[in-house]
Amino acid sequence: MRTLYSHLEHLLAYDERFYAKGKLRRNKLVEYALRSDSELLKYLLSDQIISMLFFKEEDGKLVFDKAQFQEFIDTKSFVGNNPSNENVKIEFIFDTGIRPTPQVA
C-alpha cells in the first residue's frame, strides 16, 4: 500500500528541482509551492487524489491551499527526521465523498 507521501514523491519523481541524491528536497518543494510555481501546480493538478486534497473551488475557480500543502510536507518532514519515530507510520485519511451503494437482498 502506498502512502500519500510516497504517492506525492512518485508524482514529482521526474522533476529534478525537487530531488537530490534520490531524496525529495522538502524545503525546495515548499518554496516552489509558496511561490505558486506553475509547473509544480500542473503536476499537482494532474493527479486526482492530490488535487482533491490541496485544491478547492471558490467562486468557480480552483485555489491552491498552500497552507495545507506546507503543513503536510512539514509534518512528514518532522516525523521523518525524528530517529525516535523510526517505526511510526503516518496515514492521512481523507473523505472522497464516495459512498458504497447499499445492496438490496
Biopython code that builds the backbone (N, CA, C, O; Angstrom):
import numpy as np
from Bio.PDB.StructureBuilder import StructureBuilder

atoms = [
    (1, "MET", "N", (0.843, -1.188, 0.000)),
    (1, "MET", "CA", (0.000, 0.000, 0.000)),
    (1, "MET", "C", (0.883, 1.245, 0.000)),
    (1, "MET", "O", (1.813, 1.357, 0.799)),
    (2, "ARG", "N", (0.592, 2.153, -0.880)),
    (2, "ARG", "CA", (1.369, 3.376, -0.997)),
    (2, "ARG", "C", (0.770, 4.450, -0.089)),
    (2, "ARG", "O", (-0.446, 4.635, -0.051)),
    (3, "THR", "N", (1.632, 5.153, 0.639)),
    (3, "THR", "CA", (1.159, 6.252, 1.472)),
    (3, "THR", "C", (0.946, 7.477, 0.591)),
    (3, "THR", "O", (1.406, 7.529, -0.550)),
    (4, "LEU", "N", (0.257, 8.439, 1.131)),
    (4, "LEU", "CA", (0.016, 9.674, 0.390)),
    (4, "LEU", "C", (1.334, 10.375, 0.090)),
    (4, "LEU", "O", (1.516, 10.939, -0.990)),
    (5, "TYR", "N", (2.246, 10.337, 1.045)),
    (5, "TYR", "CA", (3.535, 10.991, 0.841)),
    (5, "TYR", "C", (4.319, 10.306, -0.284)),
    (5, "TYR", "O", (4.896, 10.981, -1.137)),
    (6, "SER", "N", (4.343, 8.972, -0.287)),
    (6, "SER", "CA", (5.068, 8.265, -1.347)),
    (6, "SER", "C", (4.374, 8.474, -2.697)),
    (6, "SER", "O", (5.025, 8.481, -3.742)),
    (7, "HIS", "N", (3.065, 8.641, -2.665)),
    (7, "HIS", "CA", (2.311, 8.949, -3.885)),
    (7, "HIS", "C", (2.782, 10.294, -4.450)),
    (7, "HIS", "O", (3.005, 10.425, -5.653)),
    (8, "LEU", "N", (2.928, 11.276, -3.581)),
    (8, "LEU", "CA", (3.404, 12.594, -3.998)),
    (8, "LEU", "C", (4.844, 12.501, -4.504)),
    (8, "LEU", "O", (5.189, 13.124, -5.507)),
    (9, "GLU", "N", (5.676, 11.734, -3.820)),
    (9, "GLU", "CA", (7.067, 11.554, -4.270)),
    (9, "GLU", "C", (7.105, 10.967, -5.678)),
    (9, "GLU", "O", (7.865, 11.424, -6.532)),
    (10, "HIS", "N", (6.290, 9.964, -5.905)),
    (10, "HIS", "CA", (6.236, 9.319, -7.219)),
    (10, "HIS", "C", (5.774, 10.312, -8.290)),
    (10, "HIS", "O", (6.290, 10.315, -9.407)),
    (11, "LEU", "N", (4.815, 11.139, -7.944)),
    (11, "LEU", "CA", (4.283, 12.132, -8.878)),
    (11, "LEU", "C", (5.366, 13.137, -9.293)),
    (11, "LEU", "O", (5.411, 13.562, -10.447)),
    (12, "LEU", "N", (6.229, 13.509, -8.357)),
    (12, "LEU", "CA", (7.243, 14.532, -8.613)),
    (12, "LEU", "C", (8.613, 13.956, -8.975)),
    (12, "LEU", "O", (9.580, 14.701, -9.135)),
    (13, "ALA", "N", (8.693, 12.649, -9.101)),
    (13, "ALA", "CA", (9.978, 11.964, -9.280)),
    (13, "ALA", "C", (10.779, 12.440, -10.491)),
    (13, "ALA", "O", (12.007, 12.347, -10.484)),
    (14, "TYR", "N", (10.124, 12.939, -11.510)),
    (14, "TYR", "CA", (10.822, 13.304, -12.738)),
    (14, "TYR", "C", (11.228, 14.775, -12.794)),
    (14, "TYR", "O", (11.784, 15.230, -13.794)),
    (15, "ASP", "N", (10.956, 15.510, -11.734)),
    (15, "ASP", "CA", (11.336, 16.925, -11.703)),
    (15, "ASP", "C", (12.586, 17.069, -10.838)),
    (15, "ASP", "O", (12.514, 16.970, -9.613)),
    (16, "GLU", "N", (13.718, 17.302, -11.472)),
    (16, "GLU", "CA", (14.996, 17.344, -10.763)),
    (16, "GLU", "C", (15.120, 18.515, -9.782)),
    (16, "GLU", "O", (16.023, 18.519, -8.945)),
    (17, "ARG", "N", (14.240, 19.494, -9.871)),
    (17, "ARG", "CA", (14.284, 20.609, -8.922)),
    (17, "ARG", "C", (13.967, 20.149, -7.500)),
    (17, "ARG", "O", (14.384, 20.778, -6.528)),
    (18, "PHE", "N", (13.224, 19.047, -7.390)),
    (18, "PHE", "CA", (12.760, 18.602, -6.078)),
    (18, "PHE", "C", (13.521, 17.400, -5.540)),
    (18, "PHE", "O", (13.174, 16.877, -4.481)),
    (19, "TYR", "N", (14.545, 16.955, -6.245)),
    (19, "TYR", "CA", (15.284, 15.770, -5.815)),
    (19, "TYR", "C", (16.778, 16.032, -5.779)),
    (19, "TYR", "O", (17.320, 16.726, -6.639)),
    (20, "ALA", "N", (17.438, 15.471, -4.778)),
    (20, "ALA", "CA", (18.895, 15.475, -4.681)),
    (20, "ALA", "C", (19.298, 14.136, -4.088)),
    (20, "ALA", "O", (18.823, 13.746, -3.021)),
    (21, "LYS", "N", (20.167, 13.447, -4.781)),
    (21, "LYS", "CA", (20.656, 12.139, -4.328)),
    (21, "LYS", "C", (19.513, 11.166, -4.044)),
    (21, "LYS", "O", (19.566, 10.391, -3.090)),
    (22, "GLY", "N", (18.479, 11.218, -4.886)),
    (22, "GLY", "CA", (17.366, 10.285, -4.757)),
    (22, "GLY", "C", (16.373, 10.592, -3.645)),
    (22, "GLY", "O", (15.466, 9.798, -3.396)),
    (23, "LYS", "N", (16.527, 11.718, -2.979)),
    (23, "LYS", "CA", (15.621, 12.081, -1.883)),
    (23, "LYS", "C", (14.876, 13.366, -2.240)),
    (23, "LYS", "O", (15.417, 14.274, -2.871)),
    (24, "LEU", "N", (13.631, 13.406, -1.818)),
    (24, "LEU", "CA", (12.817, 14.591, -2.058)),
    (24, "LEU", "C", (13.345, 15.763, -1.231)),
    (24, "LEU", "O", (13.567, 15.640, -0.027)),
    (25, "ARG", "N", (13.539, 16.876, -1.884)),
    (25, "ARG", "CA", (14.010, 18.095, -1.212)),
    (25, "ARG", "C", (12.780, 18.855, -0.721)),
    (25, "ARG", "O", (12.218, 19.673, -1.448)),
    (26, "ARG", "N", (12.370, 18.583, 0.498)),
    (26, "ARG", "CA", (11.133, 19.150, 1.033)),
    (26, "ARG", "C", (11.150, 20.669, 1.081)),
    (26, "ARG", "O", (10.151, 21.317, 0.771)),
    (27, "ASN", "N", (12.293, 21.240, 1.472)),
    (27, "ASN", "CA", (12.372, 22.705, 1.552)),
    (27, "ASN", "C", (12.155, 23.349, 0.193)),
    (27, "ASN", "O", (11.459, 24.358, 0.080)),
    (28, "LYS", "N", (12.755, 22.760, -0.843)),
    (28, "LYS", "CA", (12.562, 23.291, -2.199)),
    (28, "LYS", "C", (11.112, 23.143, -2.640)),
    (28, "LYS", "O", (10.547, 24.035, -3.272)),
    (29, "LEU", "N", (10.526, 22.014, -2.301)),
    (29, "LEU", "CA", (9.136, 21.767, -2.664)),
    (29, "LEU", "C", (8.224, 22.817, -2.033)),
    (29, "LEU", "O", (7.356, 23.370, -2.707)),
    (30, "VAL", "N", (8.415, 23.090, -0.754)),
    (30, "VAL", "CA", (7.609, 24.106, -0.068)),
    (30, "VAL", "C", (7.871, 25.480, -0.663)),
    (30, "VAL", "O", (6.942, 26.264, -0.859)),
    (31, "GLU", "N", (9.127, 25.771, -0.947)),
    (31, "GLU", "CA", (9.485, 27.062, -1.538)),
    (31, "GLU", "C", (8.750, 27.284, -2.865)),
    (31, "GLU", "O", (8.180, 28.351, -3.091)),
    (32, "TYR", "N", (8.767, 26.282, -3.729)),
    (32, "TYR", "CA", (8.076, 26.392, -5.021)),
    (32, "TYR", "C", (6.556, 26.458, -4.841)),
    (32, "TYR", "O", (5.867, 27.151, -5.589)),
    (33, "ALA", "N", (6.050, 25.744, -3.862)),
    (33, "ALA", "CA", (4.607, 25.768, -3.603)),
    (33, "ALA", "C", (4.171, 27.155, -3.130)),
    (33, "ALA", "O", (3.142, 27.668, -3.570)),
    (34, "LEU", "N", (4.945, 27.754, -2.245)),
    (34, "LEU", "CA", (4.592, 29.086, -1.744)),
    (34, "LEU", "C", (4.672, 30.144, -2.842)),
    (34, "LEU", "O", (3.994, 31.170, -2.774)),
    (35, "ARG", "N", (5.501, 29.890, -3.853)),
    (35, "ARG", "CA", (5.589, 30.795, -4.999)),
    (35, "ARG", "C", (4.528, 30.504, -6.046)),
    (35, "ARG", "O", (4.425, 31.214, -7.046)),
    (36, "SER", "N", (3.733, 29.453, -5.816)),
    (36, "SER", "CA", (2.726, 29.005, -6.788)),
    (36, "SER", "C", (3.362, 28.754, -8.150)),
    (36, "SER", "O", (2.872, 29.225, -9.177)),
    (37, "ASP", "N", (4.457, 28.005, -8.140)),
    (37, "ASP", "CA", (5.165, 27.656, -9.363)),
    (37, "ASP", "C", (4.219, 26.929, -10.322)),
    (37, "ASP", "O", (3.583, 25.945, -9.947)),
    (38, "SER", "N", (4.133, 27.415, -11.545)),
    (38, "SER", "CA", (3.155, 26.871, -12.490)),
    (38, "SER", "C", (3.426, 25.404, -12.829)),
    (38, "SER", "O", (2.479, 24.629, -12.963)),
    (39, "GLU", "N", (4.688, 25.003, -12.970)),
    (39, "GLU", "CA", (4.999, 23.606, -13.275)),
    (39, "GLU", "C", (4.603, 22.689, -12.113)),
    (39, "GLU", "O", (4.042, 21.616, -12.331)),
    (40, "LEU", "N", (4.891, 23.106, -10.903)),
    (40, "LEU", "CA", (4.512, 22.311, -9.730)),
    (40, "LEU", "C", (2.993, 22.175, -9.659)),
    (40, "LEU", "O", (2.476, 21.085, -9.414)),
    (41, "LEU", "N", (2.287, 23.269, -9.870)),
    (41, "LEU", "CA", (0.829, 23.218, -9.817)),
    (41, "LEU", "C", (0.271, 22.293, -10.897)),
    (41, "LEU", "O", (-0.727, 21.610, -10.666)),
    (42, "LYS", "N", (0.898, 22.262, -12.067)),
    (42, "LYS", "CA", (0.465, 21.343, -13.126)),
    (42, "LYS", "C", (0.620, 19.894, -12.676)),
    (42, "LYS", "O", (-0.270, 19.070, -12.888)),
    (43, "TYR", "N", (1.770, 19.586, -12.046)),
    (43, "TYR", "CA", (1.983, 18.230, -11.530)),
    (43, "TYR", "C", (0.901, 17.874, -10.512)),
    (43, "TYR", "O", (0.309, 16.796, -10.574)),
    (44, "LEU", "N", (0.651, 18.779, -9.588)),
    (44, "LEU", "CA", (-0.312, 18.505, -8.516)),
    (44, "LEU", "C", (-1.725, 18.364, -9.061)),
    (44, "LEU", "O", (-2.484, 17.505, -8.611)),
    (45, "LEU", "N", (-2.077, 19.196, -10.020)),
    (45, "LEU", "CA", (-3.415, 19.123, -10.618)),
    (45, "LEU", "C", (-3.605, 17.893, -11.499)),
    (45, "LEU", "O", (-4.733, 17.456, -11.726)),
    (46, "SER", "N", (-2.512, 17.340, -11.991)),
    (46, "SER", "CA", (-2.613, 16.186, -12.884)),
    (46, "SER", "C", (-3.035, 14.916, -12.156)),
    (46, "SER", "O", (-3.433, 13.938, -12.789)),
    (47, "ASP", "N", (-2.951, 14.927, -10.840)),
    (47, "ASP", "CA", (-3.298, 13.747, -10.056)),
    (47, "ASP", "C", (-4.601, 13.993, -9.300)),
    (47, "ASP", "O", (-4.729, 14.986, -8.584)),
    (48, "GLN", "N", (-5.559, 13.096, -9.459)),
    (48, "GLN", "CA", (-6.882, 13.277, -8.865)),
    (48, "GLN", "C", (-6.837, 13.337, -7.331)),
    (48, "GLN", "O", (-7.493, 14.182, -6.721)),
    (49, "ILE", "N", (-6.075, 12.455, -6.725)),
    (49, "ILE", "CA", (-6.017, 12.415, -5.256)),
    (49, "ILE", "C", (-5.376, 13.680, -4.700)),
    (49, "ILE", "O", (-5.915, 14.312, -3.791)),
    (50, "ILE", "N", (-4.236, 14.039, -5.245)),
    (50, "ILE", "CA", (-3.518, 15.226, -4.775)),
    (50, "ILE", "C", (-4.343, 16.485, -5.017)),
    (50, "ILE", "O", (-4.411, 17.360, -4.154)),
    (51, "SER", "N", (-4.963, 16.580, -6.175)),
    (51, "SER", "CA", (-5.749, 17.785, -6.476)),
    (51, "SER", "C", (-6.959, 17.907, -5.554)),
    (51, "SER", "O", (-7.337, 19.016, -5.175)),
    (52, "MET", "N", (-7.573, 16.772, -5.189)),
    (52, "MET", "CA", (-8.718, 16.825, -4.260)),
    (52, "MET", "C", (-8.290, 17.320, -2.879)),
    (52, "MET", "O", (-9.060, 17.986, -2.186)),
    (53, "LEU", "N", (-7.072, 16.994, -2.490)),
    (53, "LEU", "CA", (-6.600, 17.353, -1.153)),
    (53, "LEU", "C", (-6.137, 18.802, -1.035)),
    (53, "LEU", "O", (-6.383, 19.457, -0.022)),
    (54, "PHE", "N", (-5.477, 19.291, -2.058)),
    (54, "PHE", "CA", (-4.802, 20.578, -1.927)),
    (54, "PHE", "C", (-5.388, 21.704, -2.774)),
    (54, "PHE", "O", (-4.862, 22.817, -2.779)),
    (55, "PHE", "N", (-6.466, 21.420, -3.485)),
    (55, "PHE", "CA", (-7.127, 22.463, -4.260)),
    (55, "PHE", "C", (-8.596, 22.505, -3.869)),
    (55, "PHE", "O", (-9.224, 21.470, -3.644)),
    (56, "LYS", "N", (-9.126, 23.699, -3.792)),
    (56, "LYS", "CA", (-10.551, 23.848, -3.504)),
    (56, "LYS", "C", (-11.139, 24.841, -4.491)),
    (56, "LYS", "O", (-10.447, 25.702, -5.033)),
    (57, "GLU", "N", (-12.431, 24.692, -4.704)),
    (57, "GLU", "CA", (-13.095, 25.573, -5.649)),
    (57, "GLU", "C", (-13.730, 26.734, -4.896)),
    (57, "GLU", "O", (-14.471, 26.543, -3.931)),
    (58, "GLU", "N", (-13.425, 27.928, -5.356)),
    (58, "GLU", "CA", (-14.005, 29.146, -4.786)),
    (58, "GLU", "C", (-14.450, 30.038, -5.937)),
    (58, "GLU", "O", (-13.649, 30.413, -6.792)),
    (59, "ASP", "N", (-15.715, 30.366, -5.946)),
    (59, "ASP", "CA", (-16.286, 31.221, -6.991)),
    (59, "ASP", "C", (-15.977, 30.701, -8.386)),
    (59, "ASP", "O", (-15.668, 31.477, -9.291)),
    (60, "GLY", "N", (-16.061, 29.391, -8.555)),
    (60, "GLY", "CA", (-15.840, 28.781, -9.858)),
    (60, "GLY", "C", (-14.382, 28.674, -10.273)),
    (60, "GLY", "O", (-14.095, 28.323, -11.418)),
    (61, "LYS", "N", (-13.450, 28.970, -9.365)),
    (61, "LYS", "CA", (-12.024, 28.898, -9.682)),
    (61, "LYS", "C", (-11.339, 27.947, -8.714)),
    (61, "LYS", "O", (-11.717, 27.855, -7.546)),
    (62, "LEU", "N", (-10.332, 27.244, -9.205)),
    (62, "LEU", "CA", (-9.548, 26.367, -8.347)),
    (62, "LEU", "C", (-8.494, 27.183, -7.613)),
    (62, "LEU", "O", (-7.778, 27.980, -8.219)),
    (63, "VAL", "N", (-8.406, 26.975, -6.300)),
    (63, "VAL", "CA", (-7.446, 27.695, -5.478)),
    (63, "VAL", "C", (-6.555, 26.674, -4.780)),
    (63, "VAL", "O", (-7.043, 25.718, -4.176)),
    (64, "PHE", "N", (-5.252, 26.886, -4.869)),
    (64, "PHE", "CA", (-4.275, 26.007, -4.245)),
    (64, "PHE", "C", (-4.161, 26.369, -2.771)),
    (64, "PHE", "O", (-3.895, 27.522, -2.432)),
    (65, "ASP", "N", (-4.363, 25.391, -1.896)),
    (65, "ASP", "CA", (-4.267, 25.616, -0.451)),
    (65, "ASP", "C", (-2.809, 25.427, -0.025)),
    (65, "ASP", "O", (-2.396, 24.336, 0.368)),
    (66, "LYS", "N", (-2.047, 26.509, -0.112)),
    (66, "LYS", "CA", (-0.622, 26.469, 0.199)),
    (66, "LYS", "C", (-0.372, 26.060, 1.645)),
    (66, "LYS", "O", (0.547, 25.294, 1.931)),
    (67, "ALA", "N", (-1.192, 26.573, 2.548)),
    (67, "ALA", "CA", (-1.000, 26.287, 3.975)),
    (67, "ALA", "C", (-1.168, 24.800, 4.263)),
    (67, "ALA", "O", (-0.368, 24.215, 4.993)),
    (68, "GLN", "N", (-2.187, 24.195, 3.702)),
    (68, "GLN", "CA", (-2.414, 22.761, 3.923)),
    (68, "GLN", "C", (-1.289, 21.942, 3.295)),
    (68, "GLN", "O", (-0.835, 20.963, 3.887)),
    (69, "PHE", "N", (-0.835, 22.329, 2.107)),
    (69, "PHE", "CA", (0.252, 21.617, 1.444)),
    (69, "PHE", "C", (1.531, 21.714, 2.275)),
    (69, "PHE", "O", (2.219, 20.715, 2.487)),
    (70, "GLN", "N", (1.840, 22.917, 2.742)),
    (70, "GLN", "CA", (3.047, 23.113, 3.557)),
    (70, "GLN", "C", (2.953, 22.315, 4.854)),
    (70, "GLN", "O", (3.932, 21.698, 5.274)),
    (71, "GLU", "N", (1.801, 22.323, 5.481)),
    (71, "GLU", "CA", (1.617, 21.562, 6.717)),
    (71, "GLU", "C", (1.835, 20.068, 6.466)),
    (71, "GLU", "O", (2.468, 19.390, 7.275)),
    (72, "PHE", "N", (1.318, 19.558, 5.360)),
    (72, "PHE", "CA", (1.506, 18.151, 5.012)),
    (72, "PHE", "C", (2.983, 17.832, 4.842)),
    (72, "PHE", "O", (3.470, 16.843, 5.389)),
    (73, "ILE", "N", (3.699, 18.660, 4.089)),
    (73, "ILE", "CA", (5.125, 18.435, 3.845)),
    (73, "ILE", "C", (5.915, 18.582, 5.142)),
    (73, "ILE", "O", (6.790, 17.763, 5.423)),
    (74, "ASP", "N", (5.624, 19.606, 5.932)),
    (74, "ASP", "CA", (6.349, 19.829, 7.184)),
    (74, "ASP", "C", (6.084, 18.729, 8.199)),
    (74, "ASP", "O", (6.996, 18.336, 8.928)),
    (75, "THR", "N", (4.857, 18.222, 8.266)),
    (75, "THR", "CA", (4.527, 17.152, 9.200)),
    (75, "THR", "C", (5.315, 15.907, 8.838)),
    (75, "THR", "O", (5.882, 15.256, 9.716)),
    (76, "LYS", "N", (5.358, 15.573, 7.578)),
    (76, "LYS", "CA", (6.127, 14.406, 7.126)),
    (76, "LYS", "C", (7.605, 14.634, 7.414)),
    (76, "LYS", "O", (8.307, 13.718, 7.842)),
    (77, "SER", "N", (8.073, 15.846, 7.179)),
    (77, "SER", "CA", (9.474, 16.166, 7.400)),
    (77, "SER", "C", (9.830, 16.013, 8.872)),
    (77, "SER", "O", (10.867, 15.439, 9.205)),
    (78, "PHE", "N", (8.984, 16.520, 9.746)),
    (78, "PHE", "CA", (9.244, 16.459, 11.185)),
    (78, "PHE", "C", (9.297, 15.020, 11.664)),
    (78, "PHE", "O", (10.241, 14.634, 12.354)),
    (79, "VAL", "N", (8.314, 14.232, 11.314)),
    (79, "VAL", "CA", (8.274, 12.845, 11.763)),
    (79, "VAL", "C", (9.368, 12.035, 11.088)),
    (79, "VAL", "O", (10.003, 11.191, 11.721)),
    (80, "GLY", "N", (9.590, 12.289, 9.812)),
    (80, "GLY", "CA", (10.595, 11.530, 9.081)),
    (80, "GLY", "C", (12.004, 11.774, 9.565)),
    (80, "GLY", "O", (12.864, 10.907, 9.405)),
    (81, "ASN", "N", (12.269, 12.931, 10.156)),
    (81, "ASN", "CA", (13.612, 13.253, 10.609)),
    (81, "ASN", "C", (13.836, 12.956, 12.080)),
    (81, "ASN", "O", (14.919, 13.224, 12.602)),
    (82, "ASN", "N", (12.848, 12.413, 12.754)),
    (82, "ASN", "CA", (12.978, 12.133, 14.177)),
    (82, "ASN", "C", (13.350, 10.658, 14.363)),
    (82, "ASN", "O", (12.531, 9.779, 14.094)),
    (83, "PRO", "N", (14.585, 10.376, 14.823)),
    (83, "PRO", "CA", (15.020, 8.984, 14.937)),
    (83, "PRO", "C", (14.179, 8.150, 15.900)),
    (83, "PRO", "O", (14.100, 6.932, 15.742)),
    (84, "SER", "N", (13.553, 8.773, 16.887)),
    (84, "SER", "CA", (12.736, 8.013, 17.834)),
    (84, "SER", "C", (11.428, 7.551, 17.195)),
    (84, "SER", "O", (10.749, 6.682, 17.743)),
    (85, "ASN", "N", (11.070, 8.111, 16.057)),
    (85, "ASN", "CA", (9.840, 7.735, 15.359)),
    (85, "ASN", "C", (10.123, 6.840, 14.161)),
    (85, "ASN", "O", (9.367, 6.842, 13.189)),
    (86, "GLU", "N", (11.199, 6.084, 14.225)),
    (86, "GLU", "CA", (11.611, 5.269, 13.093)),
    (86, "GLU", "C", (10.525, 4.326, 12.597)),
    (86, "GLU", "O", (10.363, 4.143, 11.391)),
    (87, "ASN", "N", (9.783, 3.730, 13.519)),
    (87, "ASN", "CA", (8.789, 2.729, 13.137)),
    (87, "ASN", "C", (7.364, 3.275, 13.121)),
    (87, "ASN", "O", (6.407, 2.509, 13.004)),
    (88, "VAL", "N", (7.220, 4.578, 13.236)),
    (88, "VAL", "CA", (5.892, 5.181, 13.260)),
    (88, "VAL", "C", (5.410, 5.393, 11.832)),
    (88, "VAL", "O", (6.138, 5.913, 10.986)),
    (89, "LYS", "N", (4.183, 4.986, 11.582)),
    (89, "LYS", "CA", (3.582, 5.217, 10.266)),
    (89, "LYS", "C", (2.569, 6.339, 10.397)),
    (89, "LYS", "O", (1.827, 6.409, 11.377)),
    (90, "ILE", "N", (2.544, 7.205, 9.417)),
    (90, "ILE", "CA", (1.548, 8.267, 9.389)),
    (90, "ILE", "C", (0.628, 7.985, 8.222)),
    (90, "ILE", "O", (1.079, 7.776, 7.095)),
    (91, "GLU", "N", (-0.630, 7.982, 8.492)),
    (91, "GLU", "CA", (-1.598, 7.799, 7.423)),
    (91, "GLU", "C", (-2.493, 9.024, 7.394)),
    (91, "GLU", "O", (-3.007, 9.459, 8.424)),
    (92, "PHE", "N", (-2.673, 9.569, 6.212)),
    (92, "PHE", "CA", (-3.572, 10.687, 6.026)),
    (92, "PHE", "C", (-4.858, 10.144, 5.443)),
    (92, "PHE", "O", (-4.873, 9.567, 4.355)),
    (93, "ILE", "N", (-5.912, 10.334, 6.166)),
    (93, "ILE", "CA", (-7.208, 9.839, 5.733)),
    (93, "ILE", "C", (-8.023, 11.024, 5.248)),
    (93, "ILE", "O", (-8.092, 12.058, 5.913)),
    (94, "PHE", "N", (-8.633, 10.869, 4.099)),
    (94, "PHE", "CA", (-9.460, 11.949, 3.584)),
    (94, "PHE", "C", (-10.754, 11.364, 3.053)),
    (94, "PHE", "O", (-10.814, 10.209, 2.631)),
    (95, "ASP", "N", (-11.772, 12.179, 3.085)),
    (95, "ASP", "CA", (-13.090, 11.748, 2.647)),
    (95, "ASP", "C", (-13.281, 12.143, 1.193)),
    (95, "ASP", "O", (-13.269, 13.326, 0.854)),
    (96, "THR", "N", (-13.458, 11.148, 0.340)),
    (96, "THR", "CA", (-13.640, 11.430, -1.096)),
    (96, "THR", "C", (-15.085, 11.754, -1.414)),
    (96, "THR", "O", (-15.389, 12.250, -2.499)),
    (97, "GLY", "N", (-15.978, 11.478, -0.476)),
    (97, "GLY", "CA", (-17.389, 11.710, -0.723)),
    (97, "GLY", "C", (-18.043, 10.536, -1.429)),
    (97, "GLY", "O", (-19.251, 10.548, -1.663)),
    (98, "ILE", "N", (-17.267, 9.532, -1.767)),
    (98, "ILE", "CA", (-17.816, 8.347, -2.443)),
    (98, "ILE", "C", (-18.306, 7.386, -1.389)),
    (98, "ILE", "O", (-17.570, 7.040, -0.465)),
    (99, "ARG", "N", (-19.540, 6.955, -1.521)),
    (99, "ARG", "CA", (-20.153, 6.041, -0.549)),
    (99, "ARG", "C", (-20.587, 4.765, -1.267)),
    (99, "ARG", "O", (-21.044, 4.814, -2.409)),
    (100, "PRO", "N", (-20.444, 3.635, -0.601)),
    (100, "PRO", "CA", (-20.909, 2.392, -1.224)),
    (100, "PRO", "C", (-22.431, 2.390, -1.330)),
    (100, "PRO", "O", (-23.136, 2.906, -0.463)),
    (101, "THR", "N", (-22.907, 1.806, -2.396)),
    (101, "THR", "CA", (-24.371, 1.691, -2.571)),
    (101, "THR", "C", (-24.862, 0.485, -1.795)),
    (101, "THR", "O", (-24.295, -0.601, -1.907)),
    (102, "PRO", "N", (-25.912, 0.668, -1.009)),
    (102, "PRO", "CA", (-26.438, -0.464, -0.253)),
    (102, "PRO", "C", (-26.978, -1.541, -1.201)),
    (102, "PRO", "O", (-27.640, -1.243, -2.195)),
    (103, "GLN", "N", (-26.685, -2.768, -0.875)),
    (103, "GLN", "CA", (-27.135, -3.890, -1.673)),
    (103, "GLN", "C", (-28.519, -4.330, -1.183)),
    (103, "GLN", "O", (-28.738, -4.535, 0.011)),
    (104, "VAL", "N", (-29.436, -4.468, -2.128)),
    (104, "VAL", "CA", (-30.778, -4.906, -1.783)),
    (104, "VAL", "C", (-30.817, -6.422, -1.934)),
    (104, "VAL", "O", (-30.430, -6.970, -2.966)),
    (105, "ALA", "N", (-31.291, -7.087, -0.888)),
    (105, "ALA", "CA", (-31.316, -8.558, -0.911)),
    (105, "ALA", "C", (-32.516, -9.092, -1.660)),
    (105, "ALA", "O", (-32.684, -10.306, -1.771)),
]
sb = StructureBuilder()
sb.init_structure("model")
sb.init_model(0)
sb.init_chain("A")
sb.init_seg("    ")
for serial, (resi, resn, name, xyz) in enumerate(atoms, 1):
    if name == "N":
        sb.init_residue(resn, " ", resi, " ")
    sb.init_atom(name, np.array(xyz, "f"), 0.0, 1.0, " ", f" {name:<3s}", serial, name[0])
structure = sb.get_structure()
